[in-house]
Amino acid sequence: MITMPHTGTRPLNGVNAQVLTDLFTRAHADGEPLRIELSTHLRWRDGLATEGAGATLRLDGPRDRSHHAFHTDLPAPLAGSDTGPAPTEMLLAATSACVSAALVELATAEGIRLDRVETHASTALDARGALGVEGVPVGPGEVTLRFDIDADAAPEHLQTLIRAAVAASPTAQALIRPTSIRTEPNR
């Protein structure tokens, strides 16, 4: 179980310690779910490009509307226009970002000062699967995350934090133990 000993009033690692402490307290208080609901809306732009038209997040309360815009495309060798990152690049970026955020939360919870965290994600896939070649798997194979971290903690402890961050990352866990996808028809 993750504890939250760092309860100082000054932010550590740029994290609002009070908000993080409150989240830890709520999560471990009574066994009730701390439900987060997320949604995004994408619109096809042109060719193989899409753009994000909005997103919302709700944490046991009213929905907060996010105004973060994003778009995707495929590179020219895959028939795209290369106007943005490919969806699989976004998947790697989302996984890196989620694991890095979990790492920062865990380090902050332990009172560990971080000076630098860089995450490099990579994978490979056989494009034939996405092009319908029978018997060829669709999607990426193993994802590798490589971390460059400067912190006031021993390298062995940083490895422990990295493993705990992967275990605590909803995005990484969606890759490790995939969730289902439900589709709904036009309304």
N, C-alpha and C positions, 0 to 999 in steps of 0.2 A: 504494500500500500504506500502511496506517495503521501508524504507529510509536507507541511508548510511551515517550517521553522522560521524562515525569513519574514518578519512582520514589520520591518522598519518603515518609517514614513517616507523616506527618500526612495525614489524609484531605483531599482537595480536592473541593469541591462536595458534600461528604457521601458521597463514593464511597470505598470501601476500595481504595486504590491498589494494595495488594499483591495482592488478589484479581484486580483488573483487569489488572495486569501479568502475573500467572500465566496468565490467560485468553489474553491477546495472545501470550504465549510459546508456549503449547500450540497455539494456532491457526496459528501461523506456523512451528512447529518442523520437522515432517517430512512435511507434505502429507496426513497422515491426517485423516479427517473428525472433527470435534468435534461429535458428534451429540447433539442435544437432542430428547427425546421429550416431548410434552405431551398431556394428555388432560383432558377435562372431562366431567361427567355432569350432564345437565339432566333435570328431571322436570316434566311438565305439572302446574300447580297447579289452575287453574280459569279458565274463560273463555279469554282469550288470554295468560294469564300463565304463566311458567315460573320455576323456581328452580334454582339451582346446588346440586347435592348433593355436590360435591367435585371436586377436581382433583389431578393429579399432574404432576410434572416430573422428568425424569431427564437428567442430563448425564454421559454415559459412566460410569455407576456405578449405585448403588442408587436406587430411586425415592424422592423426597421427597414426602410428602403435604402438600398445601396445604389449609388450612382456611378459605379465603376464600369466604364466601357471596356470592351475587349472584342477582338475579332480573330478569326482563324482563316487560314488558307493552306493550300498545299504548294510545295515547291514546283517550279516549272517542269522538272523531269517527271513529275507525277501528274501532269496535266493541269496544274494550278497556275496562279499568277504570282505567287510568292509575295503577297501583300501583308502577310502576318505569319505567326508561328503555326505549324501544323498541329492538328488536334493531339497527336501523340506527344509532340513537344510540350503542349499545354498540360498533358497528363504527367509528364516528367516534372515540369515546373510546379504543378500543384502538389505532387508527392514531395518534392524537395522542400517546398514552402511549408507544408503541413508538418513534416518531420522536424524541420528547423525550428518552427514555432514551438512544437512540443519540447524540443531540446532546450530552448531558451526558458520556457516555463519551468521545466524540471530543474535546470541549473539555478534559476532565480529562487525556486522553492527551497533549494539547499543553500542559498546564500553564496553561490559561486559567481564571481565576476567574469563576464565574457568580454574579451576585447575584439574578437573576430570570429565569425562563423561563416564559412563558405561551404556550400553543398554542390557537388557536381553529380548530375544524374545521367545515366546512359542506359541504352537498351538496343536491341536489334530485332528486326522482324523480317519475314519473307513476304514481300509485296504480292507474291502470287496468291496468297490466301485471301487478301482483300480484293483481288481481281477474279476470284471465283474458281481457282484451280482446285479441283477436288483432292482431298486428302492433305492439303497444306493448311496448317493452323492459321487463323486470323489473329492478328494482334502481336504485341511485343512478347518477347521471351523474358528471361530474368532481368530485373531492373537492378543496376548497381548504383549505390549512393556512396560517394567518397566525400569525406569531411575534412576540411582544413579549419582547425579550431585553435585559437589562442585564448587560454583561460587560466585562472588561478586554481587549477585542479590537475592531479596526476593523469597521465595518458591512460592508465588502466581505468581510472574512474570515469574519464570521458567516454571510453568504450562502453562502460556500463550505462552511462546516460544515453548514448546513441541507441543501444538496444532497447532501453526503456522508452525512448522517444518514438522509435518505430512501432513498438507495441501500443503506444498511446495515440498514434496518429490515425484518425479515421480514414484519411485518404490512402495511406500505406496499407491499412488493414483491408480496404476495399480491393486492393490488388492481391493481397495475400490470401484472403478468403472472400472471393468475389460475391457480391450481392446480386440479387436478381434485378432485371429491368422489366418494368411493366409498360406497355404501350397503350395509348388510348386514342380512339379515332377522333376525327374532326368533330367539333361541336357545332 
